[in-house]
Protein backbone atom coordinates (compact mmCIF):
# COMPACT_ATOMS: atom_id res chain seq x y z
CA UNK A 1 0.00 0.00 0.00
CA UNK A 2 1.08 3.58 -0.62
CA UNK A 3 2.06 6.08 2.05
CA UNK A 4 2.62 9.35 0.24
CA UNK A 5 5.39 8.70 -2.29
CA UNK A 6 6.47 5.48 -0.51
CA UNK A 7 5.31 1.92 -1.01
CA UNK A 8 4.92 -0.23 2.09
CA UNK A 9 5.44 -3.95 1.54
CA UNK A 10 4.29 -5.59 4.79
CA UNK A 11 5.22 -9.13 3.76
CA UNK A 12 8.79 -8.10 3.02
CA UNK A 13 8.88 -5.65 5.97
CA UNK A 14 10.16 -2.91 3.69
CA UNK A 15 9.37 0.66 2.82
CA UNK A 16 10.29 1.47 -0.77
CA UNK A 17 11.23 5.10 -1.43
CA UNK A 18 10.44 6.90 -4.70
CA UNK A 19 14.04 6.33 -5.86
CA UNK A 20 13.57 2.57 -5.46
CA UNK A 21 15.68 2.19 -2.34
CA UNK A 22 14.21 -0.01 0.37
CA UNK A 23 14.32 0.52 4.11
CA UNK A 24 13.78 -2.34 6.52
CA UNK A 25 10.83 -2.09 8.89
CA UNK A 26 10.40 -3.89 12.18
CA UNK A 27 7.41 -6.14 12.82
CA UNK A 28 5.86 -3.48 15.09
CA UNK A 29 6.47 -0.69 12.56
CA UNK A 30 4.66 -2.76 9.93
CA UNK A 31 1.79 -3.43 12.36
CA UNK A 32 1.44 0.28 13.17
CA UNK A 33 1.44 1.30 9.50
CA UNK A 34 -0.98 -1.48 8.56
CA UNK A 35 -3.40 -0.54 11.35
CA UNK A 36 -3.30 3.16 10.52
CA UNK A 37 -3.70 2.41 6.81
CA UNK A 38 -6.82 0.34 7.50
CA UNK A 39 -8.28 3.24 9.49
CA UNK A 40 -8.21 5.41 6.37
CA UNK A 41 -8.65 9.11 7.13
CA UNK A 42 -9.74 8.44 10.72
CA UNK A 43 -7.56 9.33 13.66
CA UNK A 44 -6.61 6.26 15.71
CA UNK A 45 -6.24 6.90 19.43
CA UNK A 46 -2.99 6.18 21.20
CA UNK A 47 -4.80 3.73 23.51
CA UNK A 48 -6.27 1.82 20.56
CA UNK A 49 -2.88 1.53 18.85
CA UNK A 50 -1.18 0.40 22.06
CA UNK A 51 -3.87 -2.25 22.58
CA UNK A 52 -3.98 -3.49 18.97
CA UNK A 53 -0.27 -3.44 18.15
CA UNK A 54 1.37 -4.16 21.49
CA UNK A 55 -1.42 -5.89 23.39
CA UNK A 56 -1.11 -3.55 26.38
CA UNK A 57 -4.08 -2.30 28.33
CA UNK A 58 -4.79 1.40 28.10
CA UNK A 59 -3.82 1.86 31.75
CA UNK A 60 -0.22 0.79 31.10
CA UNK A 61 2.14 3.76 30.93
CA UNK A 62 4.73 3.26 28.24
CA UNK A 63 6.52 5.31 25.62
CA UNK A 64 6.96 2.33 23.32
CA UNK A 65 4.42 3.61 20.81
CA UNK A 66 5.94 7.07 20.72
CA UNK A 67 9.38 5.58 20.14
CA UNK A 68 8.09 3.55 17.19
CA UNK A 69 6.28 6.58 15.76
CA UNK A 70 9.50 8.60 16.06
CA UNK A 71 11.48 5.92 14.20
CA UNK A 72 8.82 5.59 11.50
CA UNK A 73 8.90 9.33 10.92
CA UNK A 74 12.67 9.13 10.48
CA UNK A 75 12.05 6.64 7.66
CA UNK A 76 8.96 8.25 6.09
CA UNK A 77 9.31 11.99 6.37
CA UNK A 78 11.53 14.45 4.50
CA UNK A 79 11.52 16.56 7.67
CA UNK A 80 10.56 14.33 10.63
CA UNK A 81 10.09 17.37 12.88
CA UNK A 82 7.30 18.60 10.58
CA UNK A 83 5.45 15.36 9.86
CA UNK A 84 3.19 15.36 6.82
CA UNK A 85 2.60 11.63 6.28
CA UNK A 86 2.38 10.20 9.80
CA UNK A 87 0.66 12.98 11.68
CA UNK A 88 -0.32 13.51 15.28
CA UNK A 89 -3.89 14.64 15.74
CA UNK A 90 -5.57 15.55 19.01
CA UNK A 91 -6.01 12.18 20.67
CA UNK A 92 -4.05 10.00 18.27
CA UNK A 93 -2.31 9.36 14.97
CA UNK A 94 -3.28 9.29 11.31
CA UNK A 95 -1.67 8.43 7.97
CA UNK A 96 -2.07 10.96 5.19
CA UNK A 97 -2.65 9.55 1.72
N, CA, C and O atoms as a printed pandas DataFrame, in Angstrom:
     atom_number atom_name residue_name chain_id  residue_number  x_coord  y_coord  z_coord
0              1         N          UNK        A               1    0.841   -1.186    0.000
1              2        CA          UNK        A               1    0.000    0.000    0.000
2              3         C          UNK        A               1    0.882    1.244    0.000
3              4         O          UNK        A               1    2.030    1.210    0.442
4              5         N          UNK        A               2    0.330    2.324   -0.498
5              6        CA          UNK        A               2    1.078    3.580   -0.624
6              7         C          UNK        A               2    0.931    4.442    0.619
7              8         O          UNK        A               2   -0.143    4.535    1.212
8              9         N          UNK        A               3    2.038    5.068    0.996
9             10        CA          UNK        A               3    2.063    6.083    2.046
10            11         C          UNK        A               3    2.783    7.268    1.430
11            12         O          UNK        A               3    4.012    7.294    1.370
12            13         N          UNK        A               4    2.023    8.243    0.975
13            14        CA          UNK        A               4    2.621    9.352    0.241
14            15         C          UNK        A               4    3.365    8.802   -0.957
15            16         O          UNK        A               4    2.795    8.026   -1.724
16            17         N          UNK        A               5    4.631    9.180   -1.143
17            18        CA          UNK        A               5    5.393    8.697   -2.291
18            19         C          UNK        A               5    6.033    7.327   -2.066
19            20         O          UNK        A               5    6.678    6.790   -2.967
20            21         N          UNK        A               6    5.858    6.757   -0.867
21            22        CA          UNK        A               6    6.470    5.484   -0.513
22            23         C          UNK        A               6    5.510    4.316   -0.755
23            24         O          UNK        A               6    4.293    4.488   -0.816
24            25         N          UNK        A               7    6.087    3.149   -0.889
25            26        CA          UNK        A               7    5.308    1.923   -1.009
26            27         C          UNK        A               7    5.687    1.025    0.159
27            28         O          UNK        A               7    6.852    0.663    0.328
28            29         N          UNK        A               8    4.695    0.672    0.959
29            30        CA          UNK        A               8    4.921   -0.227    2.089
30            31         C          UNK        A               8    4.633   -1.646    1.639
31            32         O          UNK        A               8    3.565   -1.933    1.096
32            33         N          UNK        A               9    5.590   -2.532    1.866
33            34        CA          UNK        A               9    5.435   -3.952    1.537
34            35         C          UNK        A               9    5.490   -4.744    2.842
35            36         O          UNK        A               9    6.562   -5.174    3.268
36            37         N          UNK        A              10    4.322   -4.936    3.478
37            38        CA          UNK        A              10    4.291   -5.589    4.791
38            39         C          UNK        A              10    4.916   -6.981    4.812
39            40         O          UNK        A              10    5.622   -7.322    5.761
40            41         N          UNK        A              11    4.671   -7.778    3.794
41            42        CA          UNK        A              11    5.217   -9.129    3.764
42            43         C          UNK        A              11    6.734   -9.162    3.764
43            44         O          UNK        A              11    7.349  -10.048    4.356
44            45         N          UNK        A              12    7.326   -8.192    3.097
45            46        CA          UNK        A              12    8.786   -8.104    3.023
46            47         C          UNK        A              12    9.355   -7.210    4.114
47            48         O          UNK        A              12   10.573   -7.081    4.238
48            49         N          UNK        A              13    8.480   -6.588    4.910
49            50        CA          UNK        A              13    8.879   -5.653    5.965
50            51         C          UNK        A              13    9.798   -4.570    5.409
51            52         O          UNK        A              13   10.862   -4.290    5.961
52            53         N          UNK        A              14    9.363   -3.972    4.306
53            54        CA          UNK        A              14   10.162   -2.912    3.692
54            55         C          UNK        A              14    9.294   -1.711    3.351
55            56         O          UNK        A              14    8.082   -1.812    3.163
56            57         N          UNK        A              15    9.963   -0.582    3.280
57            58        CA          UNK        A              15    9.372    0.665    2.825
58            59         C          UNK        A              15   10.208    1.092    1.635
59            60         O          UNK        A              15   11.400    1.370    1.769
60            61         N          UNK        A              16    9.577    1.144    0.465
61            62        CA          UNK        A              16   10.289    1.475   -0.768
62            63         C          UNK        A              16   10.112    2.959   -1.060
63            64         O          UNK        A              16    8.992    3.452   -1.193
64            65         N          UNK        A              17   11.224    3.651   -1.156
65            66        CA          UNK        A              17   11.232    5.097   -1.430
66            67         C          UNK        A              17   11.000    5.335   -2.922
67            68         O          UNK        A              17   11.124    4.411   -3.726
68            69         N          UNK        A              18   10.663    6.579   -3.292
69            70        CA          UNK        A              18   10.442    6.897   -4.703
70            71         C          UNK        A              18   11.632    6.567   -5.601
71            72         O          UNK        A              18   11.452    6.254   -6.778
72            73         N          UNK        A              19   12.854    6.636   -5.052
73            74        CA          UNK        A              19   14.035    6.333   -5.864
74            75         C          UNK        A              19   14.301    4.827   -5.980
75            76         O          UNK        A              19   15.276    4.410   -6.604
76            77         N          UNK        A              20   13.431    4.021   -5.376
77            78        CA          UNK        A              20   13.571    2.567   -5.461
78            79         C          UNK        A              20   14.351    1.944   -4.321
79            80         O          UNK        A              20   14.407    0.719   -4.213
80            81         N          UNK        A              21   14.949    2.750   -3.476
81            82        CA          UNK        A              21   15.682    2.191   -2.340
82            83         C          UNK        A              21   14.694    1.661   -1.308
83            84         O          UNK        A              21   13.592    2.190   -1.159
84            85         N          UNK        A              22   15.096    0.623   -0.608
85            86        CA          UNK        A              22   14.213   -0.011    0.371
86            87         C          UNK        A              22   14.801    0.103    1.769
87            88         O          UNK        A              22   15.989   -0.137    1.984
88            89         N          UNK        A              23   13.951    0.470    2.707
89            90        CA          UNK        A              23   14.321    0.520    4.115
90            91         C          UNK        A              23   13.635   -0.626    4.840
91            92         O          UNK        A              23   12.467   -0.922    4.588
92            93         N          UNK        A              24   14.360   -1.260    5.732
93            94        CA          UNK        A              24   13.778   -2.343    6.525
94            95         C          UNK        A              24   12.868   -1.757    7.594
95            96         O          UNK        A              24   13.163   -0.717    8.183
96            97         N          UNK        A              25   11.765   -2.438    7.831
97            98        CA          UNK        A              25   10.830   -2.088    8.895
98            99         C          UNK        A              25   10.800   -3.211    9.912
99           100         O          UNK        A              25   10.985   -4.378    9.566
100          101         N          UNK        A              26   10.567   -2.859   11.164
101          102        CA          UNK        A              26   10.399   -3.892   12.183
102          103         C          UNK        A              26    8.976   -4.425   12.113
103          104         O          UNK        A              26    8.109   -3.830   11.473
104          105         N          UNK        A              27    8.745   -5.541   12.770
105          106        CA          UNK        A              27    7.410   -6.136   12.821
106          107         C          UNK        A              27    6.397   -5.146   13.398
107          108         O          UNK        A              27    5.286   -5.025   12.882
108          109         N          UNK        A              28    6.771   -4.443   14.457
109          110        CA          UNK        A              28    5.864   -3.478   15.089
110          111         C          UNK        A              28    5.628   -2.264   14.200
111          112         O          UNK        A              28    4.513   -1.742   14.160
112          113         N          UNK        A              29    6.645   -1.806   13.492
113          114        CA          UNK        A              29    6.466   -0.690   12.559
114          115         C          UNK        A              29    5.472   -1.066   11.469
115          116         O          UNK        A              29    4.606   -0.268   11.109
116          117         N          UNK        A              30    5.596   -2.271   10.948
117          118        CA          UNK        A              30    4.658   -2.757    9.930
118          119         C          UNK        A              30    3.249   -2.809   10.512
119          120         O          UNK        A              30    2.295   -2.393    9.856
120          121         N          UNK        A              31    3.111   -3.313   11.729
121          122        CA          UNK        A              31    1.793   -3.427   12.363
122          123         C          UNK        A              31    1.163   -2.054   12.572
123          124         O          UNK        A              31   -0.038   -1.889   12.356
124          125         N          UNK        A              32    1.948   -1.075   12.986
125          126        CA          UNK        A              32    1.435    0.284   13.171
126          127         C          UNK        A              32    0.966    0.859   11.838
127          128         O          UNK        A              32   -0.143    1.384   11.741
128          129         N          UNK        A              33    1.805    0.761   10.817
129          130        CA          UNK        A              33    1.441    1.297    9.504
130          131         C          UNK        A              33    0.217    0.591    8.940
131          132         O          UNK        A              33   -0.670    1.241    8.387
132          133         N          UNK        A              34    0.156   -0.703    9.070
133          134        CA          UNK        A              34   -0.982   -1.478    8.562
134          135         C          UNK        A              34   -2.273   -1.045    9.269
135          136         O          UNK        A              34   -3.302   -0.841    8.623
136          137         N          UNK        A              35   -2.211   -0.910   10.585
137          138        CA          UNK        A              35   -3.402   -0.535   11.349
138          139         C          UNK        A              35   -3.867    0.872   10.985
139          140         O          UNK        A              35   -5.062    1.100   10.794
140          141         N          UNK        A              36   -2.940    1.806   10.888
141          142        CA          UNK        A              36   -3.299    3.165   10.515
142          143         C          UNK        A              36   -3.825    3.228    9.085
143          144         O          UNK        A              36   -4.750    3.987    8.796
144          145         N          UNK        A              37   -3.246    2.444    8.200
145          146        CA          UNK        A              37   -3.702    2.408    6.807
146          147         C          UNK        A              37   -5.145    1.914    6.729
147          148         O          UNK        A              37   -5.957    2.470    5.990
148          149         N          UNK        A              38   -5.458    0.878    7.486
149          150        CA          UNK        A              38   -6.825    0.341    7.497
150          151         C          UNK        A              38   -7.834    1.346    8.040
151          152         O          UNK        A              38   -9.010    1.305    7.675
152          153         N          UNK        A              39   -7.382    2.244    8.907
153          154        CA          UNK        A              39   -8.284    3.243    9.490
154          155         C          UNK        A              39   -8.640    4.343    8.492
155          156         O          UNK        A              39   -9.551    5.134    8.737
156          157         N          UNK        A              40   -7.933    4.393    7.381
157          158        CA          UNK        A              40   -8.213    5.413    6.369
158          159         C          UNK        A              40   -7.902    6.800    6.879
159          160         O          UNK        A              40   -6.817    7.043    7.408
160          161         N          UNK        A              41   -8.851    7.721    6.723
161          162        CA          UNK        A              41   -8.648    9.111    7.128
162          163         C          UNK        A              41   -8.937    9.338    8.613
163          164         O          UNK        A              41   -8.756   10.445    9.120
164          165         N          UNK        A              42   -9.384    8.294    9.306
165          166        CA          UNK        A              42   -9.743    8.442   10.719
166          167         C          UNK        A              42   -8.506    8.504   11.606
167          168         O          UNK        A              42   -7.493    7.861   11.329
168          169         N          UNK        A              43   -8.603    9.273   12.654
169          170        CA          UNK        A              43   -7.556    9.325   13.665
170          171         C          UNK        A              43   -7.711    8.118   14.575
171          172         O          UNK        A              43   -8.809    7.820   15.047
172          173         N          UNK        A              44   -6.613    7.431   14.817
173          174        CA          UNK        A              44   -6.612    6.264   15.713
174          175         C          UNK        A              44   -6.012    6.720   17.040
175          176         O          UNK        A              44   -4.925    7.295   17.076
176          177         N          UNK        A              45   -6.730    6.456   18.121
177          178        CA          UNK        A              45   -6.244    6.903   19.427
178          179         C          UNK        A              45   -4.989    6.148   19.831
179          180         O          UNK        A              45   -4.752    5.019   19.400
180          181         N          UNK        A              46   -4.207    6.789   20.656
181          182        CA          UNK        A              46   -2.993    6.178   21.197
182          183         C          UNK        A              46   -3.355    4.876   21.911
183          184         O          UNK        A              46   -2.703    3.852   21.710
184          185         N          UNK        A              47   -4.401    4.920   22.749
185          186        CA          UNK        A              47   -4.801    3.729   23.510
186          187         C          UNK        A              47   -5.176    2.570   22.593
187          188         O          UNK        A              47   -4.824    1.423   22.867
188          189         N          UNK        A              48   -5.885    2.861   21.508
189          190        CA          UNK        A              48   -6.273    1.822   20.558
190          191         C          UNK        A              48   -5.050    1.205   19.888
191          192         O          UNK        A              48   -4.964   -0.015   19.750
192          193         N          UNK        A              49   -4.107    2.042   19.472
193          194        CA          UNK        A              49   -2.879    1.528   18.852
194          195         C          UNK        A              49   -2.068    0.681   19.827
195          196         O          UNK        A              49   -1.571   -0.387   19.467
196          197         N          UNK        A              50   -1.936    1.156   21.055
197          198        CA          UNK        A              50   -1.184    0.402   22.061
198          199         C          UNK        A              50   -1.831   -0.962   22.280
199          200         O          UNK        A              50   -1.138   -1.976   22.365
200          201         N          UNK        A              51   -3.150   -0.986   22.371
201          202        CA          UNK        A              51   -3.866   -2.253   22.578
202          203         C          UNK        A              51   -3.726   -3.176   21.374
203          204         O          UNK        A              51   -3.399   -4.353   21.529
204          205         N          UNK        A              52   -3.970   -2.656   20.187
205          206        CA          UNK        A              52   -3.985   -3.489   18.975
206          207         C          UNK        A              52   -2.601   -3.958   18.542
207          208         O          UNK        A              52   -2.444   -5.099   18.107
208          209         N          UNK        A              53   -1.609   -3.102   18.655
209          210        CA          UNK        A              53   -0.271   -3.439   18.148
210          211         C          UNK        A              53    0.591   -4.122   19.205
211          212         O          UNK        A              53    1.329   -5.060   18.904
212          213         N          UNK        A              54    0.492   -3.644   20.448
213          214        CA          UNK        A              54    1.373   -4.160   21.493
214          215         C          UNK        A              54    0.670   -5.073   22.485
215          216         O          UNK        A              54    1.318   -5.795   23.243
216          217         N          UNK        A              55   -0.668   -5.039   22.479
217          218        CA          UNK        A              55   -1.422   -5.886   23.387
218          219         C          UNK        A              55   -1.450   -5.396   24.819
219          220         O          UNK        A              55   -1.801   -6.150   25.727
220          221         N          UNK        A              56   -1.078   -4.122   25.038
221          222        CA          UNK        A              56   -1.105   -3.550   26.378
222          223         C          UNK        A              56   -2.487   -2.997   26.662
223          224         O          UNK        A              56   -3.211   -2.608   25.745
224          225         N          UNK        A              57   -2.849   -2.962   27.926
225          226        CA          UNK        A              57   -4.080   -2.304   28.332
226          227         C          UNK        A              57   -3.843   -0.805   28.349
227          228         O          UNK        A              57   -2.713   -0.346   28.518
228          229         N          UNK        A              58   -4.899   -0.057   28.176
229          230        CA          UNK        A              58   -4.791    1.400   28.101
230          231         C          UNK        A              58   -4.186    2.000   29.365
231          232         O          UNK        A              58   -3.599    3.081   29.317
232          233         N          UNK        A              59   -4.324    1.312   30.491
233          234        CA          UNK        A              59   -3.819    1.856   31.746
234          235         C          UNK        A              59   -2.291    1.780   31.846
235          236         O          UNK        A              59   -1.696    2.477   32.668
236          237         N          UNK        A              60   -1.664    0.961   31.038
237          238        CA          UNK        A              60   -0.217    0.792   31.102
238          239         C          UNK        A              60    0.452    2.068   30.583
239          240         O          UNK        A              60    0.116    2.564   29.508
240          241         N          UNK        A              61    1.387    2.579   31.349
241          242        CA          UNK        A              61    2.135    3.761   30.932
242          243         C          UNK        A              61    3.420    3.303   30.252
243          244         O          UNK        A              61    4.267    2.653   30.865
244          245         N          UNK        A              62    3.548    3.648   28.995
245          246        CA          UNK        A              62    4.731    3.260   28.236
246          247         C          UNK        A              62    4.956    4.273   27.120
247          248         O          UNK        A              62    4.013    4.886   26.620
248          249         N          UNK        A              63    6.191    4.435   26.748
249          250        CA          UNK        A              63    6.517    5.313   25.622
250          251         C          UNK        A              63    6.929    4.500   24.394
251          252         O          UNK        A              63    7.514    5.026   23.447
252          253         N          UNK        A              64    6.612    3.219   24.435
253          254        CA          UNK        A              64    6.964    2.331   23.324
254          255         C          UNK        A              64    6.345    2.801   22.018
255          256         O          UNK        A              64    7.025    2.843   20.993
256          257         N          UNK        A              65    5.077    3.151   22.041
257          258        CA          UNK        A              65    4.421    3.607   20.814
258          259         C          UNK        A              65    5.084    4.870   20.281
259          260         O          UNK        A              65    5.367    4.969   19.088
260          261         N          UNK        A              66    5.330    5.823   21.152
261          262        CA          UNK        A              66    5.937    7.074   20.717
262          263         C          UNK        A              66    7.326    6.852   20.118
263          264         O          UNK        A              66    7.711    7.526   19.163
264          265         N          UNK        A              67    8.065    5.913   20.679
265          266        CA          UNK        A              67    9.385    5.579   20.143
266          267         C          UNK        A              67    9.258    5.005   18.736
267          268         O          UNK        A              67   10.029    5.372   17.849
268          269         N          UNK        A              68    8.306    4.121   18.522
269          270        CA          UNK        A              68    8.094    3.549   17.193
270          271         C          UNK        A              68    7.619    4.614   16.198
271          272         O          UNK        A              68    8.052    4.622   15.046
272          273         N          UNK        A              69    6.740    5.500   16.637
273          274        CA          UNK        A              69    6.276    6.585   15.757
274          275         C          UNK        A              69    7.453    7.473   15.365
275          276         O          UNK        A              69    7.584    7.858   14.203
276          277         N          UNK        A              70    8.300    7.794   16.325
277          278        CA          UNK        A              70    9.496    8.603   16.055
278          279         C          UNK        A              70   10.365    7.925   14.989
279          280         O          UNK        A              70   10.791    8.566   14.029
280          281         N          UNK        A              71   10.619    6.641   15.164
281          282        CA          UNK        A              71   11.476    5.918   14.203
282          283         C          UNK        A              71   10.826    5.815   12.829
283          284         O          UNK        A              71   11.509    5.907   11.809
284          285         N          UNK        A              72    9.506    5.625   12.798
285          286        CA          UNK        A              72    8.816    5.590   11.504
286          287         C          UNK        A              72    8.912    6.935   10.790
287          288         O          UNK        A              72    9.105    6.988    9.576
288          289         N          UNK        A              73    8.779    8.005   11.539
289          290        CA          UNK        A              73    8.899    9.334   10.919
290          291         C          UNK        A              73   10.292    9.557   10.350
291          292         O          UNK        A              73   10.440   10.213    9.319
292          293         N          UNK        A              74   11.312    9.021   11.007
293          294        CA          UNK        A              74   12.672    9.134   10.480
294          295         C          UNK        A              74   12.782    8.448    9.121
295          296         O          UNK        A              74   13.566    8.872    8.272
296          297         N          UNK        A              75   12.005    7.396    8.914
297          298        CA          UNK        A              75   12.047    6.643    7.659
298          299         C          UNK        A              75   11.115    7.226    6.596
299          300         O          UNK        A              75   11.417    7.158    5.404
300          301         N          UNK        A              76    9.994    7.794    7.016
301          302        CA          UNK        A              76    8.962    8.255    6.085
302          303         C          UNK        A              76    9.084    9.710    5.649
303          304         O          UNK        A              76    8.852   10.041    4.486
304          305         N          UNK        A              77    9.446   10.562    6.580
305          306        CA          UNK        A              77    9.311   11.993    6.368
306          307         C          UNK        A              77   10.580   12.642    5.809
307          308         O          UNK        A              77   11.694   12.237    6.142
308          309         N          UNK        A              78   10.400   13.637    4.971
309          310        CA          UNK        A              78   11.526   14.451    4.503
310          311         C          UNK        A              78   12.071   15.241    5.685
311          312         O          UNK        A              78   13.282   15.319    5.892
312          313         N          UNK        A              79   11.159   15.827    6.458
313          314        CA          UNK        A              79   11.519   16.562    7.670
314          315         C          UNK        A              79   10.719   15.958    8.825
315          316         O          UNK        A              79    9.576   16.352    9.053
316          317         N          UNK        A              80   11.307   15.009    9.553
317          318        CA          UNK        A              80   10.563   14.330   10.627
318          319         C          UNK        A              80   10.004   15.262   11.700
319          320         O          UNK        A              80    9.034   14.908   12.371
320          321         N          UNK        A              81   10.592   16.438   11.872
321          322        CA          UNK        A              81   10.090   17.366   12.885
322          323         C          UNK        A              81    8.824   18.096   12.422
323          324         O          UNK        A              81    8.139   18.729   13.225
324          325         N          UNK        A              82    8.520   18.004   11.136
325          326        CA          UNK        A              82    7.303   18.597   10.575
326          327         C          UNK        A              82    6.574   17.519    9.787
327          328         O          UNK        A              82    6.479   17.589    8.561
328          329         N          UNK        A              83    6.068   16.534   10.491
329          330        CA          UNK        A              83    5.450   15.358    9.859
330          331         C          UNK        A              83    4.281   15.741    8.957
331          332         O          UNK        A              83    3.425   16.548    9.319
332          333         N          UNK        A              84    4.274   15.135    7.771
333          334        CA          UNK        A              84    3.193   15.364    6.815
334          335         C          UNK        A              84    2.515   14.059    6.415
335          336         O          UNK        A              84    1.405   14.079    5.883
336          337         N          UNK        A              85    3.161   12.936    6.660
337          338        CA          UNK        A              85    2.599   11.635    6.282
338          339         C          UNK        A              85    2.049   10.866    7.480
339          340         O          UNK        A              85    0.962   10.293    7.411
340          341         N          UNK        A              86    2.792   10.855    8.559
341          342        CA          UNK        A              86    2.376   10.196    9.797
342          343         C          UNK        A              86    2.171   11.298   10.822
343          344         O          UNK        A              86    3.102   11.701   11.520
344          345         N          UNK        A              87    0.932   11.780   10.900
345          346        CA          UNK        A              87    0.655   12.985   11.677
346          347         C          UNK        A              87    0.041   12.660   13.038
347          348         O          UNK        A              87   -0.616   11.637   13.233
348          349         N          UNK        A              88    0.286   13.577   13.961
349          350        CA          UNK        A              88   -0.321   13.509   15.280
350          351         C          UNK        A              88   -1.526   14.427   15.274
351          352         O          UNK        A              88   -1.418   15.616   14.974
352          353         N          UNK        A              89   -2.662   13.868   15.604
353          354        CA          UNK        A              89   -3.892   14.636   15.740
354          355         C          UNK        A              89   -4.241   14.682   17.218
355          356         O          UNK        A              89   -3.712   13.890   17.999
356          357         N          UNK        A              90   -5.119   15.590   17.618
357          358        CA          UNK        A              90   -5.567   15.547   19.010
358          359         C          UNK        A              90   -6.137   14.163   19.325
359          360         O          UNK        A              90   -7.122   13.732   18.725
360          361         N          UNK        A              91   -5.513   13.493   20.257
361          362        CA          UNK        A              91   -6.011   12.184   20.672
362          363         C          UNK        A              91   -5.425   10.992   19.957
363          364         O          UNK        A              91   -5.743    9.860   20.321
364          365         N          UNK        A              92   -4.576   11.189   18.944
365          366        CA          UNK        A              92   -4.050   10.001   18.269
366          367         C          UNK        A              92   -3.199   10.301   17.057
367          368         O          UNK        A              92   -2.596   11.366   16.930
368          369         N          UNK        A              93   -3.172    9.308   16.161
369          370        CA          UNK        A              93   -2.310    9.362   14.972
370          371         C          UNK        A              93   -3.111    9.039   13.722
371          372         O          UNK        A              93   -4.155    8.389   13.785
372          373         N          UNK        A              94   -2.600    9.507   12.574
373          374        CA          UNK        A              94   -3.280    9.288   11.313
374          375         C          UNK        A              94   -2.255    9.277   10.181
375          376         O          UNK        A              94   -1.272   10.017   10.216
376          377         N          UNK        A              95   -2.493    8.436    9.182
377          378        CA          UNK        A              95   -1.674    8.428    7.973
378          379         C          UNK        A              95   -2.344    9.302    6.924
379          380         O          UNK        A              95   -3.554    9.216    6.712
380          381         N          UNK        A              96   -1.565   10.129    6.280
381          382        CA          UNK        A              96   -2.074   10.959    5.194
382          383         C          UNK        A              96   -1.814   10.224    3.877
383          384         O          UNK        A              96   -0.751    9.635    3.681
384          385         N          UNK        A              97   -2.774   10.267    3.004
385          386        CA          UNK        A              97   -2.645    9.552    1.719
386          387         C          UNK        A              97   -1.710   10.257    0.779
387          388         O          UNK        A              97   -1.491    9.790   -0.339
